[in-house]
Amino acid sequence: MRFTLPFWLAMLVSTVAPQHNTQSSPKSGEGSWVFEYRPELSQLPPGAEKFIKRAHGGFAVDRQGSGDVYFHLDSYGIIHLSPDLTESEQLNCDPELVEGNGHNTSLAYNDDGVPYLVIPDNKRGKVFFSSTEGKILHQMEKPDFLDWFASSRFAPTDTLIIDGKLLVADGYGSRFIFPAKPFGGYVRGIYGGKGVFTTSHGLDWDPVGKRVAVADREASQIRYFTTDGKEIVEGKTPVVTPLPSGARPCDIDYMPDGTAVVGCLKGADGAPGEVYILDPKGDILSVVKPKVELGLDNGNTDIEHVHNASWTKVGDTLYLLVYAWNPGGFVVLERVDSEESATP
C-alpha cells in the first residue's frame, strides 16, 4: 500500500518527526544555511543497500501536491520517500524501469494536475515517462530526424518540462539539448553541443531569471538559455555563473525565490563533493561539505562524489536530499537554523 499523504497533512506529520540532539551533531555550511546529518531519515528500502554503489541519479519532489519524493537506483528501480521522509519503499515498477539507470528523475503534471515521472536512462539511450506507481506511460528512444546523429551515442542525463515543451539533455553523448513534445517525439531546434558545453549534465528552470539553467559540469559553471534555445548574453558575452575552480556541478534545484541548490561531484580544487547554496544572482551563500565536515565517509553514506542535491520541506523545516556516486550513498541533511532564512 502506498503511503502518499496530502501535502498539508504531510506538514502536520512533520511535528512528530523523530527528535535528535542538534548540539552534539557536526554541522556544515555558513550563515543561515547550516545543515546536519539526519541518519534516521536516510534509510533505504530493503535490498537497496547492495545496489547503492551503482547510485547515479537524482531526485524528483512533488512540491505542488503531496510532497512525495522519487529517485531511481541503477538495476533496483524507483525508490519512493514519504512526504515526511520517515518511510521509504521500492515501487513495484514495470520490469523495464528496473533495468538500466534513471540518471536524474524529474516530476511534471498532466493537464489534470496528476504528477508523473520523466526518467532519462543514460545506459540504454531512452527517456521513460512513468506514473508515480512505476508504470510506463510512454518512452522515447534516440532522436531519428538527423542523419548525422545516426552514428552518435545518445546518453540522456536530465530532462525539463517548461512552457509545454520537453527538453532532454544528452549530457553523456552529443551534449546537445533536444526539444520534444511531452508524450510525443523530438522536434527541431536542438542547441548546445560539444562546441558549447563540456558536459550538459543537468537542467532546471530559473524562476526569477525566467531562463533554462544548464549545469556544464566539466566547465565548473552554469549557463542560461531561453526556452527556444537562445543563449542569454550581455552584449555578445554569454551570461554564466562560475563556480569555484575544480567544482563539477551536476545539477541545479531552484527554490521559488531563486535560491539554488547545486550538487557538485567534486568541490573546490578537487575536494570531495560539495553542495553550494547560491542566491538569485549566483553568489555563494553557503558551502555544505558532507564528507569533510559531516564525516559521511563510510558504507551507504560515503559522500565522496555528490551527484545530485535537491531540497524539500517538512512543515517549516528545510532538508537537503543528497545522492552520491561511486562508491554511492544517500543522505538527508536538515537545516538547523531555518527560521533565519527566507521561506522557499
C-alpha positions in Angstrom: 0.0 0.0 0.0 1.3 3.5 -0.9 1.7 5.9 2.0 1.0 9.1 -0.1 -0.3 11.9 2.0 -1.8 15.3 1.0 0.8 18.0 1.3 -1.0 19.8 4.1 -1.2 16.6 6.1 2.4 15.9 5.5 3.3 19.2 7.0 1.3 18.3 10.1 3.1 14.9 10.3 6.4 16.7 10.5 5.6 17.8 14.0 6.1 14.2 15.2 9.2 13.5 13.2 12.0 11.8 15.2 13.8 14.1 17.6 17.5 14.4 17.8 20.2 16.3 19.7 21.4 19.1 17.4 24.0 20.3 19.9 26.1 17.2 19.6 25.9 16.7 15.8 28.5 18.0 13.3 27.4 21.0 11.3 28.4 22.2 7.8 27.6 25.4 6.0 27.6 29.2 6.6 25.3 31.9 7.8 21.7 30.8 8.0 22.4 27.8 5.6 23.9 25.4 8.1 23.0 21.7 7.9 23.4 18.5 9.9 23.0 14.8 9.0 19.8 13.0 9.9 20.6 9.3 9.9 17.1 8.2 10.9 15.7 9.9 7.7 18.5 8.5 5.5 17.2 4.9 5.3 17.0 2.9 2.1 14.3 0.3 1.5 15.1 -3.4 1.9 17.5 -4.8 -0.6 18.7 -1.4 -1.9 22.0 -1.5 0.0 23.6 -4.0 -2.4 22.8 -1.7 -5.3 23.8 1.6 -3.7 27.3 1.5 -5.2 25.6 2.0 -8.6 23.9 5.2 -7.4 24.0 7.6 -10.4 20.8 9.7 -10.4 18.8 12.5 -8.8 15.5 13.4 -7.1 12.0 14.4 -8.1 9.9 16.1 -5.5 6.1 16.7 -5.8 6.2 20.2 -4.5 2.8 21.2 -5.9 1.0 18.3 -4.4 1.7 15.6 -1.9 5.4 16.3 -1.1 6.4 12.8 -2.1 10.0 12.2 -3.3 11.2 9.8 -6.0 14.6 8.7 -7.3 15.9 5.8 -9.4 18.7 3.4 -8.3 20.5 1.5 -11.1 19.1 -2.0 -11.6 16.9 -1.6 -8.5 14.1 0.7 -9.8 12.3 3.7 -8.3 12.5 4.5 -4.6 9.7 6.5 -3.1 10.1 8.5 0.1 7.1 9.6 2.2 6.5 13.4 2.4 7.9 13.5 6.0 10.9 11.4 4.9 10.4 8.8 7.6 9.5 5.9 5.3 11.0 4.6 2.1 9.8 1.9 -0.3 10.7 0.2 -3.6 8.0 0.7 -6.1 6.6 -2.3 -7.9 7.9 -1.0 -11.3 7.4 -2.3 -14.7 10.5 -4.5 -15.4 11.9 -2.2 -18.0 12.1 0.5 -15.3 14.1 -1.7 -13.0 16.8 -2.3 -15.6 19.2 0.4 -16.7 19.9 3.7 -14.9 17.5 6.5 -14.3 20.0 9.3 -14.4 18.1 12.2 -13.0 14.4 11.7 -12.3 12.1 14.7 -12.9 8.4 15.3 -12.0 5.8 17.0 -14.1 2.0 17.2 -14.1 -0.5 16.3 -16.8 -3.5 18.5 -17.8 -5.5 17.2 -14.9 -2.8 18.0 -12.4 -1.8 14.4 -11.9 2.0 14.0 -11.4 4.2 11.7 -13.5 7.9 11.0 -13.7 10.3 11.6 -16.5 13.4 9.3 -16.3 16.3 9.6 -18.7 18.3 6.4 -19.0 21.8 7.2 -20.0 22.8 3.5 -20.3 20.1 2.5 -22.8 19.6 5.8 -24.5 15.9 6.2 -23.7 13.6 8.6 -21.9 10.8 7.0 -19.9 7.5 8.5 -18.8 6.2 6.7 -15.7 3.3 7.0 -13.3 4.3 7.6 -9.7 3.5 3.9 -9.2 6.2 2.9 -11.6 4.2 2.0 -14.6 5.5 3.0 -18.0 3.2 5.6 -19.8 5.4 6.4 -22.7 9.0 6.1 -23.9 11.3 7.9 -26.3 14.3 6.5 -28.0 17.2 8.2 -29.8 16.2 11.1 -32.0 15.9 9.9 -35.6 15.3 13.0 -37.6 19.0 14.0 -38.0 21.0 11.9 -40.5 24.4 12.9 -38.9 23.2 11.8 -35.5 22.5 8.2 -36.6 26.0 7.0 -35.6 26.3 9.2 -32.5 25.9 8.0 -28.9 22.7 9.1 -27.2 23.1 9.1 -23.4 20.5 11.5 -21.8 21.3 12.8 -18.3 18.4 15.1 -17.5 15.0 16.5 -18.6 12.9 19.6 -18.0 9.3 20.3 -18.9 8.6 24.1 -19.2 6.0 26.0 -21.2 4.6 22.8 -22.6 8.0 21.7 -24.0 10.2 18.8 -23.0 14.0 19.5 -23.0 16.3 16.5 -23.0 20.0 17.0 -22.1 22.2 14.5 -24.0 24.9 15.1 -21.4 27.0 11.9 -21.8 26.5 11.8 -25.6 26.4 14.7 -28.1 25.9 17.4 -25.3 23.1 18.9 -27.3 19.8 19.9 -25.7 16.9 18.2 -27.7 13.4 19.8 -27.6 10.5 17.5 -27.7 6.8 17.2 -27.1 5.8 15.6 -23.8 4.4 12.1 -24.5 5.3 12.8 -28.2 8.5 12.9 -30.1 11.5 15.1 -30.7 11.2 18.3 -32.7 13.7 20.5 -34.5 15.6 23.3 -32.7 18.4 21.5 -30.9 21.1 23.6 -29.3 24.4 23.4 -27.4 26.7 20.5 -28.4 30.4 20.0 -27.8 31.3 23.5 -29.0 29.2 25.0 -26.3 29.1 22.5 -23.4 31.8 20.3 -21.9 29.0 18.2 -20.3 25.4 19.4 -20.4 24.7 17.4 -17.3 21.7 19.0 -15.6 18.7 21.2 -16.3 16.4 23.4 -14.3 14.1 26.4 -14.7 15.3 29.6 -13.0 12.0 31.1 -11.7 13.5 34.6 -11.1 15.6 34.9 -14.3 12.9 33.1 -16.3 15.5 31.1 -18.2 16.7 27.5 -18.6 19.8 26.8 -16.5 22.3 24.2 -17.6 24.9 22.7 -15.3 28.0 22.5 -17.5 29.8 20.1 -15.2 33.4 20.0 -16.5 33.5 23.8 -17.1 32.5 24.5 -13.5 29.7 26.8 -14.5 26.0 27.3 -15.1 24.9 28.6 -18.5 21.5 30.1 -19.4 19.1 29.8 -22.4 15.6 30.8 -23.4 13.1 28.0 -23.8 13.7 28.3 -27.6 17.4 27.6 -27.1 18.8 31.1 -27.5 21.8 31.7 -25.1 21.3 34.6 -22.7 24.0 37.1 -23.3 25.1 40.6 -22.2 26.3 42.3 -25.3 28.0 39.4 -27.1 29.2 37.6 -23.9 27.3 34.6 -22.6 25.9 35.0 -19.1 27.4 32.3 -16.9 27.5 31.6 -13.2 31.1 30.5 -12.4 31.7 28.1 -9.5 35.0 27.6 -7.7 37.8 26.1 -9.8 37.6 22.4 -9.7 33.9 22.2 -8.7 31.9 20.0 -11.0 28.2 20.9 -10.9 25.9 18.0 -11.7 22.5 19.8 -11.4 20.6 22.8 -10.1 17.5 22.8 -8.0 15.9 26.2 -7.6 13.6 27.4 -4.9 10.7 29.7 -5.8 12.7 32.8 -4.6 15.6 31.9 -6.9 17.9 30.4 -4.3 19.6 27.4 -5.9 20.9 24.2 -4.5 23.8 22.9 -6.7 25.3 19.4 -6.0 28.9 19.1 -7.2 30.6 15.9 -8.0 33.8 17.5 -6.8 34.3 20.6 -4.6 36.7 23.4 -5.0 40.2 22.4 -6.2 39.0 18.8 -6.5 37.9 18.3 -2.9 35.3 15.7 -2.1 31.8 16.5 -3.4 30.1 19.7 -2.0 26.7 21.3 -2.1 26.6 25.0 -3.0 23.7 27.3 -1.9 23.5 30.2 -4.4 21.5 33.4 -4.1 19.4 34.5 -7.1 22.3 36.4 -8.5 24.5 33.3 -8.4 26.7 34.3 -5.5 27.6 31.6 -3.0 25.7 31.8 0.3 27.0 28.6 1.8 29.1 25.5 1.1 27.9 22.3 2.6 30.6 19.6 2.8 29.0 16.2 3.6 32.2 14.2 3.7 34.8 16.6 5.0 32.7 18.4 7.7 29.9 16.0 8.5 32.0 12.9 8.4 29.9 11.0 5.9 32.6 8.7 4.6 31.6 5.0 5.0 29.0 2.4 3.9 25.8 3.8 2.4 26.8 7.3 3.4 30.2 7.7 1.7 29.6 11.0 0.0 32.8 11.3 -2.0 31.1 12.4 -5.2 27.8 14.4 -4.9 25.8 13.5 -8.0 22.7 15.4 -7.1 21.3 17.5 -4.3 17.7 18.7 -4.0 15.6 20.5 -1.4 12.3 19.6 0.3 10.3 21.0 3.2 8.6 19.2 6.0 6.5 21.7 7.9 8.8 24.7 8.3 12.0 22.7 8.2 14.1 22.6 5.1 16.0 19.5 4.1 18.7 18.6 1.6 18.5 15.3 -0.2 21.9 14.2 -1.3 22.7 11.4 -3.7 26.3 10.2 -4.2 28.0 8.4 -7.0 31.0 6.0 -6.6 31.1 4.5 -4.0 27.5 5.5 -3.7 25.3 6.9 -1.0 22.1 8.6 0.1 21.7 11.0 3.0 19.2 13.6 4.3 20.5 16.8 5.8 18.5 19.2 7.9 18.9 22.9 8.1 19.3 23.7 11.8 18.5 27.4 11.8 15.9 27.6 9.2 14.0 30.4 10.9 16.7 32.9 10.0 16.2 32.3 6.3 13.6 33.2 3.8 10.9 30.5 3.4 11.2 28.8 -0.1 
